[in-house]
Structures are given as C-alpha cells and as structure tokens.
Amino acid sequence: MLSIMSVLLLLAACGQGLEKPDDYNFEVQSFEYTNQNGESVSLKDLEGKVWIANFIFTNCNTVCPPMTNHMASLQKNIEEAGLENVQIVSFSVDPEVDSPEALKAFGEKHGADFSNWHFLTGYDQSEIEAFAKESFKTIVQKPKDNDQVTHGTAFYLVDQSGTVLTRYDGINRSNEDDEEVIQDIKALQQD
C-alpha cells in the first residue's frame, strides 16, 4: 500500500503538482503574534509563501530540542535546494514562559537562521490550544502544576493561501525526509 506522501510525490513527479490528501485540507485561522525579535507576524504576512509550521517550547526536556535541530537542518537543505520564499513558523505552546528573548536564545542554540524562521508567542495558553486544534488538528495542553506541555510533534506544510496540506514526522528525520519536503514545496511553487 502506497503512503499518502508516496502518492503525492508520484503525482508531483508527473507534473500534476502537489495533490491534497482528503484528510489534510485545513484553513489556518487568522493570527497576529510576536516573533523572537518582538515584531508582529500575521497570517497575512505569509500570504503567497509556502511555509512549514511546528509547535515547540523552550523549557521542553524531551522532543523540542531534536525537533528544532531537525527544522534547522531542513531549513539549510531548503536553502541549498535554491528554494525561495519559503518560511518556517514555530508556535510556542508555552507562551507565558516563552518571551521573544527566550525564543531567540532557543533558536540560536539550535542553529536557526532567523531570516525566514519565526518563533511566535504573544498569546495566552487557551488561545494557542484552540488555534492548534482548529488550524492544525493537533493537541496542545499544559497540565496544571507541570512545566511540560503536551503537544504534537509534526512538521506541517502550508500552501500560499494558508491551507495545511500535509504533515511530516518532526522527530525521526533524515536527509531523505527533507528531500520529500523539498519536492513537495517545489510542486507547490510550480502551481
């Protein structure tokens, strides 16, 4: 049985462009948050650009450091492939702790290039929990009396109109996985 991404890549290779799987076609809800430089970033700012999104927090002691390292590797591979106008957006799932300064230090520690990568905060916990559920169909939940946050670990591909098309594993990644993302981005940029 072919995976959804295999079918997508096959279709992309045939010049058909990226085909949306039936279970991924989510409109990202409008937002305007603050990035690691204290600047406002909104859904409108990302219009016309393909972007990769994920959910992280700086105090994470399990999945977020490797996910952010993998995203930094993907960012380098996207640049080396010569793809332009691609943005990366990491939404903090712990906004009360993750100030712009904390996010900037976290990004620097993990090799982020801030020229096209936004680490976002500037909302309350209930807002990011609802936003993740509505826009990306993923869980974000901060238990009481715990400094760790439950959240999804996927990388999400979002098209130029703000539609989430598919997701990729954000933890178990290799250069081959990055190549899959790059091919999907190329397919979107050709449409």
C-alpha positions in Angstrom: 0.0 0.0 0.0 1.4 3.4 -1.0 1.7 6.0 1.6 -0.1 9.3 1.0 3.2 11.1 0.6 4.4 8.5 -1.9 1.2 9.2 -4.0 1.8 12.9 -3.6 5.4 12.6 -4.8 4.4 10.4 -7.7 1.8 12.9 -8.8 4.2 15.8 -8.3 6.8 14.0 -10.4 4.2 13.6 -13.2 3.8 17.3 -13.3 0.4 17.3 -11.6 1.6 19.4 -8.7 1.0 18.6 -5.0 -2.3 16.8 -4.6 -4.1 17.4 -1.3 -4.9 14.3 0.6 -8.6 14.1 1.7 -7.7 14.2 5.4 -5.5 17.3 5.1 -7.1 20.5 3.9 -7.3 22.8 6.9 -7.5 26.5 6.7 -5.1 28.2 9.1 -7.1 30.6 11.3 -6.2 34.3 11.1 -3.5 35.2 13.6 -1.1 38.0 14.5 1.6 37.1 17.0 5.0 38.3 18.1 8.3 36.8 16.9 11.7 36.4 18.5 12.6 40.0 17.5 9.5 41.5 19.1 8.0 42.0 15.6 4.4 41.3 14.6 3.9 38.3 12.3 0.5 37.5 10.9 -1.1 35.1 8.5 -1.4 37.9 6.1 2.4 38.3 6.1 2.7 34.7 5.0 0.3 35.0 2.1 1.8 33.9 -1.2 4.5 31.9 0.5 4.8 28.2 1.2 5.6 27.6 4.9 6.5 24.8 7.3 5.0 25.0 10.8 5.5 23.2 14.1 4.8 23.6 17.8 7.6 23.8 20.4 8.5 25.4 23.7 11.8 26.4 25.2 11.6 24.6 28.5 10.9 21.3 26.8 13.1 18.5 28.1 12.1 15.8 25.5 11.1 16.4 21.9 11.5 20.1 21.2 15.3 20.3 21.0 15.6 17.5 18.5 12.7 18.8 16.5 14.2 22.3 16.4 17.6 20.7 15.3 15.7 18.8 12.5 13.9 22.0 11.4 17.3 23.8 11.3 18.6 21.0 9.1 15.5 21.2 6.9 16.0 25.0 6.6 19.6 24.5 5.4 18.5 21.9 2.9 15.7 24.1 1.5 18.2 26.9 1.1 20.7 24.6 -0.6 18.0 23.4 -3.0 17.6 27.1 -4.1 14.0 27.4 -2.9 13.0 31.0 -2.2 10.0 32.5 -0.4 9.8 29.5 2.0 9.1 30.5 5.6 9.3 28.5 8.8 7.0 29.2 11.7 7.4 27.7 15.2 4.5 28.4 17.5 5.3 28.3 21.2 2.9 26.1 23.2 4.1 27.8 26.5 3.6 31.5 25.8 3.6 32.6 29.4 7.2 31.3 29.7 8.4 31.9 26.1 9.1 35.5 25.7 10.6 36.8 22.4 14.0 36.8 24.1 13.7 33.2 25.4 12.6 32.1 21.9 15.5 33.9 20.2 18.0 32.3 22.6 16.4 28.8 22.0 16.5 29.3 18.2 20.2 30.5 18.3 21.1 27.4 20.4 19.6 25.1 17.8 21.1 26.8 14.7 18.0 28.7 13.4 18.5 31.2 10.7 16.1 34.0 11.6 15.9 35.4 8.1 12.9 33.2 7.3 12.1 31.5 10.6 9.7 33.0 13.1 9.4 31.7 16.6 6.0 33.0 17.7 4.5 33.9 21.1 2.3 36.8 22.4 -1.0 35.0 23.2 -2.4 33.1 26.2 -2.4 29.4 26.8 -6.1 28.9 25.9 -5.6 30.7 22.6 -2.7 28.5 21.4 -4.6 25.4 22.5 -7.7 26.4 20.4 -5.5 27.6 17.5 -3.6 24.3 17.3 -6.8 22.3 17.4 -8.7 24.4 14.9 -5.9 25.2 12.4 -3.7 22.1 12.6 -5.9 19.4 14.2 -3.3 18.8 16.8 -3.3 18.8 20.6 -1.7 21.4 22.8 -2.3 21.1 26.5 -0.5 22.4 29.6 -1.4 20.3 32.7 -1.7 22.2 35.9 1.3 22.0 38.2 3.6 20.9 35.5 6.2 22.8 33.4 6.0 20.5 30.5 3.3 20.9 27.7 1.7 18.1 25.7 1.8 18.9 22.0 2.1 17.3 18.6 5.5 16.7 17.0 4.7 17.0 13.3 6.0 19.5 10.7 3.1 20.9 8.7 3.2 22.0 5.1 1.1 25.1 4.5 0.5 26.5 1.0 0.5 30.0 -0.3 -3.2 30.6 0.6 -2.8 29.4 4.2 -4.1 25.8 3.8 -2.4 23.0 5.8 -1.9 20.3 3.1 0.1 17.5 4.9 2.4 16.7 7.8 5.7 15.0 8.3 7.4 13.4 11.3 9.3 16.0 13.2 11.4 13.7 15.3 12.6 10.7 13.3 14.1 12.6 10.3 16.9 12.1 7.8 18.1 14.0 4.7 15.8 11.7 2.7 12.8 13.0 4.7 14.0 16.6 4.0 14.1 15.8 0.3 10.5 14.7 0.4 9.5 18.1 1.9 11.6 19.9 -0.7 9.9 18.0 -3.6 6.5 18.9 -2.1 7.5 22.6 -1.8 8.7 22.6 -5.4 5.4 21.1 -6.6 3.5 23.9 -4.7 5.7 26.6 -6.1 5.2 25.3 -9.7 1.4 25.6 -9.4 
